[in-house]
């Protein structure tokens, strides 16, 4: 299983390490409360409109997220696979 770092917006940025099959599964796992927070949170200014564009995801991935290409993923800043970890 791959390991992903999912960074999400709140009133701070917090990186979360989670095991998942792909980026979509990593996002779903984090949204379900799974994963381990890494390091200390970093404060940001409040931005309730922050999120990740859905335009880079396939229709199958968007279906799994229950979103469309016009949507954005609220609170998710980035999803990156952590290479060399399993």
C-alpha positions in Angstrom: 0.0 0.0 0.0 1.3 3.5 -0.8 1.7 6.2 1.7 0.4 9.8 1.1 0.8 13.1 2.8 -2.4 15.0 2.6 -2.3 18.6 3.6 -5.6 20.3 4.5 -6.8 23.8 5.2 -8.4 24.7 8.5 -7.3 27.7 10.4 -3.9 26.1 10.0 -2.1 23.6 7.7 -1.6 20.1 9.1 0.2 17.3 7.2 -1.3 13.9 7.7 0.4 10.6 6.8 -2.1 7.9 5.6 -1.8 4.6 3.9 -4.0 4.3 0.8 -4.1 2.8 -2.7 -4.2 6.1 -4.5 -4.7 9.9 -4.0 -8.5 9.6 -3.9 -8.4 6.9 -1.2 -5.9 9.0 0.7 -8.3 12.0 0.6 -11.3 9.9 1.6 -9.3 8.4 4.5 -8.2 11.8 5.8 -11.8 13.1 5.5 -12.9 10.1 7.5 -10.4 11.0 10.3 -7.8 8.4 9.5 -4.0 9.0 9.4 -1.4 10.4 11.7 -0.6 14.1 12.0 3.0 14.9 11.2 4.7 17.8 13.0 3.1 20.9 14.4 0.3 22.7 12.7 1.2 25.9 10.8 -1.2 28.8 11.2 -2.7 30.4 8.1 -5.0 33.3 7.7 -8.6 32.2 7.7 -9.7 31.3 4.1 -13.0 29.3 4.0 -12.8 29.2 0.2 -9.5 27.3 0.0 -9.4 23.9 -1.6 -8.0 21.7 -4.3 -9.3 21.9 -7.9 -11.1 18.9 -9.2 -10.0 19.5 -12.7 -6.9 17.2 -12.4 -8.9 14.1 -11.4 -10.4 11.5 -13.7 -14.2 11.1 -13.9 -13.8 7.8 -12.0 -11.9 9.5 -9.2 -14.5 12.3 -9.0 -17.3 9.8 -8.8 -15.5 8.2 -5.8 -15.3 11.6 -4.2 -18.9 12.3 -5.1 -17.8 15.5 -6.9 -17.8 17.0 -10.4 -15.0 18.7 -12.4 -16.6 22.1 -11.6 -16.2 21.5 -7.8 -13.2 21.9 -5.7 -12.2 19.8 -2.7 -12.8 22.0 0.3 -9.9 22.1 2.8 -7.5 19.9 0.8 -4.4 21.8 -0.2 -2.3 19.0 -1.7 -1.9 15.2 -1.9 1.6 13.8 -2.5 2.8 10.3 -2.4 5.6 9.7 0.0 8.2 7.8 -2.0 10.2 5.0 -0.4 7.7 4.3 2.3 5.3 1.3 2.4 
